[in-house]
Amino acid sequence: MMLYLKACPRCRGDVKYERDVYGPYLECLQCGFLLSSKSEGITASSEKSTGEKAASGTVKAA
């Protein structure tokens, strides 16, 4: 669990970063406000990208 202090957009309370089977989300500890990854594009600062796919998806021979 990761905490973001005073990061809640509603009440400026402390927010925790969690993951479940539906994906990552942020939840305020004071007011219960939820931000899901699908609505806000949430990524934790400690998570690293797993790599990006090539734009064309094919490899050109030299």
C-alpha positions as CSV (number, residue, x, y, z in Angstrom):
1,M,0.0,0.0,0.0
2,M,1.3,3.5,-0.9
3,L,0.0,6.7,0.7
4,Y,-0.3,10.1,-0.9
5,L,-0.7,12.8,1.7
6,K,-3.3,15.5,1.2
7,A,-4.0,14.3,-2.4
8,C,-7.8,13.8,-2.3
9,P,-9.4,16.2,-4.9
10,R,-12.6,16.3,-2.8
11,C,-11.5,16.9,0.8
12,R,-7.6,17.2,0.6
13,G,-7.3,14.1,2.7
14,D,-4.8,11.3,2.5
15,V,-5.1,8.8,-0.3
16,K,-4.0,5.2,-0.5
17,Y,-3.1,3.4,-3.7
18,E,-4.4,-0.2,-3.9
19,R,-4.9,-2.9,-6.5
20,D,-7.6,-5.6,-6.8
21,V,-8.8,-7.9,-9.5
22,Y,-10.3,-5.0,-11.4
23,G,-7.1,-3.0,-11.5
24,P,-5.4,-0.1,-9.5
25,Y,-7.4,2.6,-7.7
26,L,-7.0,5.4,-5.2
27,E,-9.1,5.7,-2.1
28,C,-9.3,8.6,0.3
29,L,-8.9,7.5,3.9
30,Q,-11.0,10.4,5.2
31,C,-14.0,10.8,2.9
32,G,-13.9,7.5,0.9
33,F,-13.6,9.1,-2.5
34,L,-12.5,6.6,-5.2
35,L,-10.6,7.2,-8.3
36,S,-10.3,4.1,-10.6
37,S,-7.7,3.6,-13.2
38,K,-10.2,3.3,-16.0
39,S,-11.6,6.8,-15.3
40,E,-8.4,8.7,-14.4
41,G,-5.5,6.7,-15.9
42,I,-3.9,6.0,-12.5
43,T,-0.3,4.7,-12.3
44,A,1.8,4.5,-9.2
45,S,5.1,6.4,-9.3
46,S,6.9,3.2,-8.2
47,E,5.5,1.1,-11.0
48,K,7.7,0.7,-14.1
49,S,6.3,0.3,-17.6
50,T,6.5,-3.2,-18.9
51,G,7.6,-2.0,-22.4
52,E,5.8,-0.7,-25.4
53,K,4.8,-2.4,-28.6
54,A,6.1,-1.3,-31.9
55,A,3.7,1.0,-33.8
56,S,3.4,-1.2,-36.8
57,G,3.7,-4.6,-35.0
58,T,6.1,-5.9,-37.7
59,V,9.9,-6.1,-38.0
60,K,11.6,-4.8,-41.1
61,A,14.4,-6.8,-42.6
62,A,17.6,-5.0,-43.5
